[in-house]
Amino acid sequence: MVLRSVKQSDISGRLLADEDAVSVVVRRHPRISGPRQFDAAREELAALRPVEDLVALELTMPGGDIEALTCTVAEFDRVIGAEVLRNAQGTRGRRRGFRPR
């Protein structure tokens, strides 16, 4: 007996060869509350074009809630400025000036 696994496009319903199958995760969309996943053929996604010059921000609120925010580079530079970003520290390790007690 042989078990065979096949992929099927959730968009068109057609069977996909392994080299054509793309797993898509929708992280954020106004009509869903959490990430969703589906399979598609590469050519079925060809009409989707990436948007250039976007900045993805993660905001941690005082209560601990985390919000995701996306804006253009121009909006970011207008509000925050390139110098703030250039002088900002990385996310690895301790923050500057932090001393454990």
N, C-alpha and C positions, 0 to 999 in steps of 0.2 A: 504494500500500500504506500502511496505517495501523497503527502499533503502539499498543496500548492497555494501559495499566498499571492493574491493579485491586488493591484491598486486600481481604484476606480475614481474618476474625477467627480467631485461633489458638485461641480458646475454643470458639466455636460452629461455625466453618467457613463462616459465611454471608458473602456479598460485602458490602463496606461502601462507602458513599458517602464521598467525600473529607471532607465536613464532619462525618461521624460517626466517622471513624477516629481512634483514639488509639494512639500508640506508647507502650508501657509498658516501663520499665527496672527490673528488680528488682536493686537494688544489694547487698542483704544478705539472706540467708535461710539458716537452719541446714542446709538440704539441698543447697546449691550452694557451689562454691568461688570463683566469680567472678560478675560481673554477667551477667544474661541479659535478652534483649529479646523482646517479642512484640507483636502487634497485636490490638486489641480494639475493640468498639463502646463508646461512652460509657455506654450503658444497661447493658451487661454488667458494668460496674465500679461501678454505683450502690450495690450492697450494701456496698462497702468504705467505711468511715467513717474519716476522719483522727483520730488520737489527739492530743488537745490537751495542752499543757503538757509537751512533751518537750524535752530538751536533748541535742544531738548533740555529742559530744566526739571529738577526734582526739588520740591519745596517741602520742608519739614516744619509743620506748624507747631506752636507752643504746646498744644495738647498731645503731640506725637503723630497726628494724622499726616500722611504724605500725599501730596498732590503732584501730578505731572503737568507740565506746561510746555507748550511748543510755540515758538515765535520765530520771526525771520531774524537774520543777522542784523539787518538795518534797525529793526525795532529794539533788539538787545543793545546795540551800540548807542542808540538814542537815549535809552533809559539808564543803562548801567555804565557804558563806556568801555573802550578797549583797554584802558590802563588798569581798571579794576580787575579785569580778567587776566591780564598779563601778570599782575602782582598777586593773584590768588594762589593759595597753596594747593597741592594735590590732595586727593582723598585717602591716600595710604599713610599710615602712621599717625602719630599724635599731631594735634594742631599746634602751631607756633605759640610759645608762651605757656603751654600746659605743663603743670608740674603735679605728678601724682602725690597724694599725701599719705 
